[in-house]
Amino acid sequence: MKVVVLESYSANALARLKASDIDISDKREDLNQADAVLIRSRTRIDADFLARAPRVKLIVSATSGFDHIDWKECKKRGVICAHTPEANAQSTAELTMTLMLAGERDLPMAIRNVRGNKWREGLARPRGLDGKTLGLIGLGRVGSRVAKMAQAFGVKLVAHDPYINFENFSHLNCLRLSLIEVLKISDIVSLHVPLTTETYHLLNQATFKEMQPDAILLNTCRGPVVDENDLMTALDEGTIRGAAMDVIEREPPPNGHRLLQHPRLLLTPHIGAYTETAWERASVTAANQVLRLQKGEKILDTLPLNAAWFAKS
């Protein structure tokens, strides 16, 4: 079996493949001989890519997201696609909590004050998380972890997820509401959905107007879930108080982009899954899928997308 690895994978993951006598290449010109391909989010899988890999049977992306994969085209050609949704869930939930705390305590301003020798001069007194209402859009792998972590800080939980059953909401002590109801009553709104036709620009001019003026928005899932132009307007006009985002529509943004300069926006460089633990776990999980193919076993966490994926994000 020949496997082409087009993005960075851990030495441990590659060693597992080599130990099973799998021929590994990192050259795109070898795609025409590939039985399987391992990627991450920078490789776009479309008809052109598949035309260069006529023998490929399996494509695995060591990511939780899958919007870079045209799974319909893969299905048409009989190619199995899989991803690694569990591998990055914990690290993404941890970053969500980091951004939530930083936003509520206005840490960027405090740090700027210290570096500018102003100490506490001009700093507003933040209220913290205790007693706040956290609204989760998506209560799947990441959203449910955020819910558990946030409860330790004394927040009240509400959520919208049409594909999670009532028992899961009850287990998390989380009130199940519609999207608009969540937006209306939440002090913090945190997004945990995949990028689909349903969720593209889910947060836009109309939905921002449903939020409280003192609310903050967190996005650690996919950039296009938020309409950035409408977000800038909402921040400028005070429709919402602020936002903290790890993902944006174009990464990295061009120099001088407003996203890089807005005083009410905290932006991190897509580091939700950027930990050694998550990277290693995703690498090994993806490599194990290739080993399952070699043994004729069932591939796990396969696409195509269906309604249940909304719940699993």
GIZI-V774542 format. One record per residue. RES is the residue in one letter. PHI is phi in whole degrees, -180 to 180 (999 if undefined). PSI is psi in radians with two decimals (NA if undefined). Layout:
BEGIN
RES&PHI&PSI, RES&PHI&PSI
END
This chain:
BEGIN
M&999&2.41, K&-113&2.29, V&-123&2.24, V&-102&2.14, V&-107&1.92, L&-98&-0.16, E&-137&3.13, S&-69&2.22, Y&-130&2.69, S&-71&2.71, A&-61&-0.64, N&-63&-0.77, A&-64&-0.77, L&-68&-0.60, A&-64&-0.64, R&-61&-0.71, L&-69&-0.78, K&-64&-0.60, A&-66&-0.34, S&-101&0.35, D&62&0.61, I&-93&2.31, D&-82&2.08, I&-110&2.38, S&-135&2.63, D&-114&0.33, K&-104&2.24, R&-63&-0.51, E&-67&-0.23, D&-91&0.06, L&-60&-0.52, N&-67&-0.23, Q&-110&0.04, A&-79&2.35, D&-91&-0.49, A&-146&2.69, V&-132&2.32, L&-110&2.26, I&-137&3.11, R&-128&-2.65, S&-80&-0.23, R&-83&-0.22, T&-98&2.13, R&-90&2.17, I&-101&1.95, D&-142&-2.98, A&-62&-0.68, D&-64&-0.76, F&-62&-0.82, L&-65&-0.52, A&-65&-0.48, R&-86&-0.09, A&-130&1.16, P&-66&-0.37, R&-95&-0.14, V&-64&2.36, K&-110&-0.44, L&-144&2.35, I&-125&2.18, V&-121&2.25, S&-106&2.14, A&-81&1.03, T&-143&2.86, S&-86&-0.65, G&-77&2.83, F&-145&0.30, D&-73&-0.13, H&-89&0.07, I&-116&2.16, D&-85&1.48, W&-69&-0.41, K&-65&-0.73, E&-66&-0.68, C&-63&-0.77, K&-62&-0.70, K&-59&-0.60, R&-96&0.06, G&76&0.42, V&-96&2.24, I&-81&2.33, C&-118&2.46, A&-144&2.81, H&-137&-3.01, T&-127&1.22, P&-66&-0.46, E&-81&-0.47, A&-63&-0.63, N&-105&0.00, A&-62&-0.79, Q&-65&-0.79, S&-66&-0.63, T&-69&-0.69, A&-64&-0.69, E&-63&-0.74, L&-66&-0.67, T&-57&-0.77, M&-66&-0.65, T&-61&-0.83, L&-66&-0.65, M&-62&-0.82, L&-67&-0.74, A&-63&-0.70, G&-69&-0.77, E&-70&-0.55, R&-96&0.03, D&52&0.86, L&-62&-0.67, P&-57&-0.75, M&-66&-0.71, A&-62&-0.72, I&-66&-0.74, R&-61&-0.67, N&-62&-0.81, V&-63&-0.79, R&-68&-0.42, G&-96&0.24, N&60&0.58, K&-104&-0.20, W&51&-2.06, R&-97&0.16, E&-61&2.16, G&80&0.01, L&-79&2.26, A&-74&2.68, R&-87&1.91, P&-74&2.80, R&-94&-0.35, G&80&-3.06, L&-91&-0.47, D&-56&2.14, G&87&-0.13, K&-73&2.78, T&-103&2.11, L&-101&2.14, G&-105&2.09, L&-103&2.16, I&-101&1.72, G&105&2.09, L&-125&0.71, G&-92&-2.36, R&-60&-0.86, V&-81&-0.83, G&-56&-0.72, S&-68&-0.60, R&-67&-0.74, V&-61&-0.71, A&-58&-0.80, K&-65&-0.74, M&-66&-0.76, A&-67&-0.54, Q&-62&-0.49, A&-65&-0.33, F&-95&0.08, G&84&0.36, V&-83&2.77, K&-96&2.42, L&-109&2.27, V&-132&2.70, A&-155&2.74, H&-125&2.14, D&-162&1.82, P&-72&-0.12, Y&-113&0.14, I&-106&2.37, N&-77&2.86, F&-61&-0.60, E&-61&-0.65, N&-64&-0.72, F&-62&-0.80, S&-63&-0.74, H&-61&-0.59, L&-90&0.05, N&57&0.80, C&-122&2.26, L&-79&2.26, R&-89&2.14, L&-136&2.95, S&-74&2.92, L&-57&-0.85, I&-65&-0.67, E&-63&-0.71, V&-61&-0.81, L&-63&-0.66, K&-68&-0.59, I&-110&-0.05, S&-89&2.41, D&-80&-0.52, I&-133&2.28, V&-115&2.17, S&-121&2.25, L&-97&2.26, H&-143&1.06, V&-128&2.73, P&-77&2.88, L&-87&1.96, T&-137&3.12, T&-63&-0.48, E&-70&-0.62, T&-103&-0.09, Y&-60&2.16, H&52&0.67, L&-58&-0.65, L&-98&1.99, N&-145&-2.99, Q&-54&-0.78, A&-67&-0.78, T&-75&-0.54, F&-60&-0.63, K&-69&-0.30, E&-82&-0.27, M&-82&2.78, Q&-71&2.54, P&-65&-0.34, D&-99&0.18, A&-85&2.74, I&-120&2.64, L&-110&2.36, L&-117&2.36, N&-135&1.92, T&-122&0.32, C&-103&-1.42, R&-139&2.40, G&-57&-0.85, P&-68&-0.05, V&-65&-0.41, V&-112&2.28, D&-77&1.89, E&-67&-0.62, N&-63&-0.73, D&-69&-0.58, L&-64&-0.80, M&-59&-0.73, T&-64&-0.74, A&-63&-0.66, L&-71&-0.74, D&-62&-0.74, E&-89&-0.06, G&76&0.34, T&-62&-0.66, I&-130&2.80, R&-76&-0.66, G&-173&3.10, A&-149&2.63, A&-133&2.13, M&-133&2.41, D&-105&-0.17, V&-135&2.51, I&-138&3.02, E&-70&-0.67, R&-120&2.07, E&-122&2.24, P&-75&2.80, P&-73&2.72, P&-66&2.68, N&-55&2.38, G&83&0.02, H&-61&2.51, R&-59&-0.52, L&-60&-0.52, L&-80&-0.24, Q&-121&-0.21, H&-68&2.24, P&-69&-0.30, R&-101&0.16, L&-122&2.21, L&-103&2.11, L&-123&2.26, T&-117&2.73, P&-87&1.00, H&54&1.08, I&-114&0.28, G&-56&-0.71, A&-103&0.16, Y&-91&1.12, T&-129&2.72, E&-60&-0.72, T&-64&-0.84, A&-67&-0.71, W&-63&-0.77, E&-65&-0.79, R&-63&-0.75, A&-66&-0.70, S&-61&-0.86, V&-67&-0.71, T&-61&-0.77, A&-66&-0.75, A&-62&-0.67, N&-64&-0.50, Q&-65&-0.67, V&-64&-0.71, L&-64&-0.59, R&-66&-0.69, L&-62&-0.76, Q&-60&-0.64, K&-88&-0.06, G&78&0.37, E&-91&2.87, K&-67&2.36, I&-81&2.38, L&-97&2.81, D&50&0.90, T&-90&2.72, L&-92&2.83, P&-89&3.01, L&-71&2.43, N&-142&-3.08, A&-58&-0.57, A&-65&-0.41, W&-64&-0.54, F&-58&-0.71, A&-73&-0.44, K&-90&0.01, S&-74&NA
END
